[in-house]
């Protein structure tokens, strides 16, 4: 069974009222995973909150202190997208710890997933786009510091460019960042990842998969990572309010299966994190997020 990490703090009740609707997926997802028998109620892995030391491996000490102790100024909170509360702080710590735990589990089992994460807009010393801490960066830096891995590949297929990850790892040759996103979408400023593919608005299943299939296997072979972190945002879907691409449910399933199977064939452990998803119907978003967990479960012995 696929190891799946979930923390009660992921629930929508831990965020400000005005943002609970798009966050409802975090409350609904574990129920859907249990309904589809991908996990049992008693088999979720629950992380502790990320420590200051763990967070500071990817973020500045001043920024970590500001988030943990409520010192973010108004400008920083506006950039983040919501007001600071202790629940926002703790939720971000739980999410970062969850992706780190999933990384350790993937090294043992070949794959693992976090029912949150993918906060790729958070940079070294600020948060942005509803991303407080960059959970993948925290996980990657801690696995490297502990000597569990020497080389990391981030496969970011969220519809938005992984600008925070690109900035954090710009001078870190141990981590290779790959972002395939909608070029015409937010953020307007896109600092270079190690490899970027900006897709035009309206890209459909066929063009998307053709592009991904041409590059992914060769990229993994060239980078030769000890672990892959996969941001499986479902916002490339045609019904997503923030997406601008035209993938169908079948296209998302094909994408997730291809990424999982390619990592399996190349014997690289993979960690799946949620990323974005902003369709009007939260239940539809949850069903699409399950595709990634099912794809990963299919490669676990």
C-alpha positions in Angstrom: 0.0 0.0 0.0 1.2 3.5 -0.9 2.5 5.4 2.2 0.3 8.5 2.5 1.0 11.4 4.8 -1.8 13.4 6.3 -2.1 15.9 9.2 -5.3 17.2 10.7 -4.0 20.8 10.3 -4.3 20.4 6.5 -8.1 20.8 7.1 -9.8 24.0 5.7 -10.7 25.1 9.2 -7.1 26.1 9.7 -7.2 28.9 7.2 -9.0 32.3 7.2 -12.7 32.2 6.4 -12.4 33.9 3.0 -10.1 31.2 1.7 -11.9 28.1 3.0 -13.8 27.3 -0.2 -10.7 26.6 -2.4 -9.1 24.9 0.5 -12.1 22.4 1.1 -10.2 19.9 -1.0 -7.8 19.2 1.9 -10.7 18.2 4.1 -12.4 16.0 1.4 -9.3 14.3 0.0 -8.5 11.8 2.8 -12.2 10.8 2.8 -12.0 10.1 -1.0 -8.8 8.2 -0.6 -10.4 6.0 2.0 -13.5 5.6 -0.1 -11.4 4.4 -3.0 -9.5 2.0 -0.7 -6.1 3.6 -1.4 -5.6 4.0 2.4 -7.3 3.1 5.7 -8.3 5.5 8.4 -5.6 4.1 10.7 -2.9 3.9 8.1 -2.2 7.6 7.4 1.3 8.8 8.5 1.0 11.9 10.7 4.1 14.2 10.9 5.1 16.5 13.7 5.4 20.2 12.9 8.6 21.1 11.1 11.3 22.5 13.4 13.0 25.8 13.1 16.2 24.1 12.1 14.4 22.1 9.4 12.7 25.2 8.0 15.9 27.3 8.0 17.5 24.9 5.6 15.3 26.3 2.9 14.3 29.7 4.3 16.0 32.7 6.0 16.0 32.8 9.8 14.2 36.1 9.8 11.4 34.9 7.6 11.0 31.7 9.7 10.8 33.7 12.9 8.3 36.1 11.4 6.0 33.3 10.3 6.3 31.3 13.5 5.9 34.3 15.8 3.5 36.6 14.0 6.0 39.2 12.9 5.0 39.4 9.2 4.3 43.0 8.2 1.2 44.0 6.2 3.2 44.0 2.9 4.4 40.5 3.5 0.9 39.3 4.3 -0.5 40.9 1.2 2.2 39.2 -0.9 1.3 35.9 0.9 -2.3 36.3 0.1 -3.9 36.2 3.5 -3.5 37.5 7.0 -1.2 35.7 9.5 -2.7 33.5 12.2 -1.2 30.9 14.3 -3.3 28.3 12.4 -1.8 29.5 9.1 1.7 29.2 10.6 1.1 25.7 12.1 -0.5 24.5 8.9 2.5 25.5 6.9 4.8 23.8 9.3 2.7 20.6 9.1 2.8 20.7 5.3 6.5 21.0 5.2 7.0 18.3 7.7 4.6 16.1 5.7 6.6 16.4 2.5 9.8 15.6 4.4 8.2 12.5 6.0 6.9 11.5 2.6 10.5 11.8 1.2 11.8 9.5 3.9 9.0 7.0 3.2 9.6 7.1 -0.6 13.3 6.2 0.0 12.0 3.1 1.8 9.1 2.1 -0.3 9.8 3.6 -3.8 6.9 6.1 -3.6 4.9 8.1 -1.1 2.4 11.0 -1.2 1.5 14.0 0.9 -2.2 15.1 1.0 -0.9 18.7 1.0 2.2 20.4 -0.3 3.4 21.8 -3.6 3.8 25.4 -2.2 6.2 26.3 -4.9 5.8 30.1 -4.9 7.4 30.5 -1.4 11.0 31.7 -1.8 13.9 32.0 0.6 12.8 35.0 2.5 9.1 35.5 1.6 5.8 33.7 0.9 3.6 34.4 -2.1 0.5 33.0 -3.8 -0.9 31.4 -0.7 2.4 29.5 -0.2 4.0 30.1 3.2 6.9 27.6 3.3 8.2 25.8 0.3 7.6 22.3 1.5 9.5 20.6 -1.3 12.5 22.8 -0.7 12.4 22.1 3.0 12.2 18.3 2.3 15.0 18.3 -0.3 17.4 20.4 1.8 16.9 18.2 4.9 17.3 14.9 3.0 20.5 16.3 1.5 21.7 17.6 4.9 21.1 14.2 6.5 23.0 12.4 3.7 20.0 10.4 2.6 20.3 11.7 -0.9 22.9 13.5 -3.0 20.9 14.6 -6.0 17.3 15.7 -6.2 15.0 16.3 -9.2 11.8 18.5 -8.9 9.2 17.7 -11.5 6.7 20.6 -11.3 3.6 20.1 -13.5 1.4 22.6 -11.7 -0.1 25.1 -14.2 1.9 27.9 -12.6 5.6 28.3 -12.9 7.6 27.1 -9.8 9.2 30.5 -9.2 9.9 30.1 -5.5 11.7 26.7 -6.1 13.7 28.2 -9.0 14.9 31.0 -6.7 15.8 28.9 -3.7 17.8 26.4 -5.8 19.3 28.8 -8.4 22.8 28.2 -7.0 22.4 24.7 -5.6 23.7 22.2 -8.1 22.4 19.3 -6.0 18.8 20.1 -6.9 17.5 20.2 -10.5 14.3 22.2 -11.0 12.0 21.4 -14.0 8.8 23.3 -14.5 6.3 22.7 -17.2 3.5 25.4 -17.0 1.3 27.8 -18.8 3.6 30.6 -20.0 0.8 33.2 -20.1 -0.2 32.5 -16.6 0.8 33.9 -13.2 3.4 34.6 -11.9 4.3 37.2 -14.5 8.0 37.2 -13.4 9.4 33.7 -14.0 13.0 33.3 -12.8 14.7 30.5 -14.7 14.4 26.9 -13.4 17.1 24.6 -14.5 14.7 23.5 -17.3 11.5 25.4 -18.2 8.8 24.6 -20.7 6.2 27.3 -21.1 3.1 26.0 -22.8 0.7 28.2 -24.7 -2.8 28.9 -23.5 -5.3 26.2 -24.7 -2.8 23.4 -24.7 -4.7 20.1 -24.8 -4.1 16.5 -23.8 -2.2 15.4 -26.9 0.2 18.3 -27.1 0.8 18.2 -23.4 1.6 14.5 -23.3 3.7 14.7 -26.4 5.8 17.4 -24.9 6.2 15.6 -21.6 7.0 12.3 -23.1 9.8 13.8 -25.3 11.7 15.2 -22.3 11.0 13.3 -19.0 12.9 10.1 -19.5 15.9 11.8 -21.0 15.8 14.4 -18.2 15.8 11.8 -15.4 18.6 9.9 -17.1 20.7 13.1 -17.4 20.1 14.3 -13.8 20.4 10.9 -12.3 18.5 11.8 -9.1 18.3 9.8 -5.9 14.7 11.1 -5.4 12.0 12.9 -7.4 9.6 15.4 -5.9 6.5 15.6 -8.2 4.2 18.6 -7.9 1.0 17.1 -9.4 -1.2 20.2 -9.5 -4.5 19.6 -11.2 -4.9 23.2 -12.3 -4.0 22.4 -16.0 -7.5 21.0 -16.2 -9.9 22.7 -18.7 -12.4 23.6 -16.0 -9.9 25.2 -13.6 -10.6 28.8 -12.9 -6.9 29.8 -12.8 -5.5 27.4 -15.3 -5.8 28.5 -19.0 -4.8 25.0 -20.3 -7.3 22.4 -21.7 -6.4 19.1 -20.1 -9.2 16.6 -19.5 -9.6 14.2 -16.6 -8.1 11.5 -19.0 -5.2 13.8 -19.7 -4.4 14.3 -16.1 -4.6 10.6 -15.4 -2.3 9.9 -18.4 0.2 12.5 -17.0 0.3 11.1 -13.5 0.6 7.5 -14.7 3.4 8.5 -17.1 5.4 10.3 -14.4 4.9 7.4 -11.9 5.7 4.7 -14.4 8.8 6.5 -15.8 10.2 6.9 -12.2 9.5 3.2 -11.5 11.2 2.1 -14.7 14.2 4.2 -13.9 14.3 3.0 -10.3 14.0 6.5 -8.8 11.9 7.0 -5.6 9.1 9.5 -6.1 7.2 11.8 -3.7 3.9 13.2 -4.9 2.6 16.5 -3.5 -0.8 18.1 -4.2 -0.1 21.5 -5.9 -3.0 23.6 -7.2 -6.6 22.9 -8.2 -9.3 25.6 -8.4 -12.4 24.4 -10.2 -15.7 25.6 -8.9 -16.7 22.2 -7.6 -14.3 21.1 -4.8 -15.4 17.4 -5.1 -14.2 17.4 -8.8 -10.9 18.8 -7.7 -10.5 16.0 -5.1 -11.3 13.3 -7.6 -8.5 14.7 -9.9 -6.0 14.8 -7.0 -6.7 11.1 -6.4 -5.3 10.3 -9.8 -1.8 11.0 -8.5 -2.2 8.8 -5.5 -3.6 6.0 -7.6 -0.7 6.3 -10.1 1.8 6.1 -7.3 0.0 3.2 -5.6 0.4 1.2 -8.8 4.2 1.4 -8.6 4.5 0.3 -5.0 5.1 -3.4 -4.6 
